[in-house]
Amino acid sequence: MNDPFVSHECEEICSRVRNCADRFKELCDDSQHISSDAEAFCRRAHPQHYKDYLESVRDAARMAVSWQNESRDDAVSHHQHDEAMIDECGDESFPASDPPGWNAAHA
């Protein structure tokens, strides 16, 4: 039995998985597997029953959470690298020059 509601919802979840993958591909350094994971999810046979559909939704959510965690890890790595570069530049430029002289004539 092929439930039209379940079939429609499966198409919707595949569309959402693809949209989510597109968003996370922009945020992750190693994003090739994200596209392949999304396509593999969408190529799976559509469930016949609502209970099985809910399991597919759970799988999609777990996959999206793993992509989110990966993008956070990449963002933290980039942030730490940027902070290290700023610290290094600051260390190399200190002291850049003598401070400007103080003069009572300047109000």
N, C-alpha and C positions, 0 to 999 in steps of 0.2 A: 504494500500500500504506500503510495506516494502522497503525503499530505501537502497540499498547495501552500498552506501557511508556513510549514517547516521549510519547504523549498525556497519560498520568498525570503524568509529570515536568514537562511544559509547564504543566499546571494548578498544580502545586506551585510552580514558579518564579514564576508570575503571582501566586499568593498571597503569596509572599515579597516580591516587588517591591511589592505594595500595602502590606504591613506596613511595609516599609522606608520607603516614601513617607510613610506616616502618622507615623512617628517623626521623619523629617527635616522634615516640615511644621511640627512644633512648635518646631524649632530654627532655622528660617530666617525672615528677615523677608519675603522675597518668595517665598512658597511655592506660589502658584497654579500655576506651571508644573510643579511636582513632581507634583501630582495628574494633570495632563494628560499628562505624560511617562509616568507609570505606566500610565494607561489606554490610551494609544496603544501601549505595549509589549504589553499584554495583549490588545489587539484584533488584533494581527498574526496572520496565519495560522500555525497550529501546524506546526512542521517535520514532515516525513514520516520523516526518517532521524536516527539518533543523532548523526551528525557535524553536521548542521544544528542539532540541539538544543544541542549544545555551543557553537555560535556564538551562539545565543540567550542562553545562560548568560553568555558573555563580554560580550555587549551589556548584559545586566542588571547585571553587576558594574561595568562602566564607568559606567553611569548612576548606580549607587549611590555610586561613588567621587566622581563629580562633585557629587552632593548633599552628600556628606560634606565635600568641600573648600569648598563654598558655606557650609555651616553653620559650619565653622571660621572662615572669613572674617568671617561675621556675629558670631561670638563674640569674635573679636579686636577688631573694631570697637566692640562694646559694652564690652569691657574697657577699651579705650583711652579711650572716652568717660567711663566711670566713674572711671578714674584721673585724668583731667583735672578732673572735678568735685571730687574729693577734694582735689586740689592747690589748686584755686581757693578752696575753702572754708577750707582751712588757711591760705592766704595772706591771705584777708580777715579771719580771726579772730586773726591774730597782731599784736601781743601781746594776748591776751584780757584779761588782768589782771595785776597784780603778783603775783609768787609769794608764797605764804603766809610770814608772818614766822617766823623760827626762834627758838625759845625753849628755853632749857636745862631749863625746868620740865617740858617734855613728854618723857617717856621712851619 
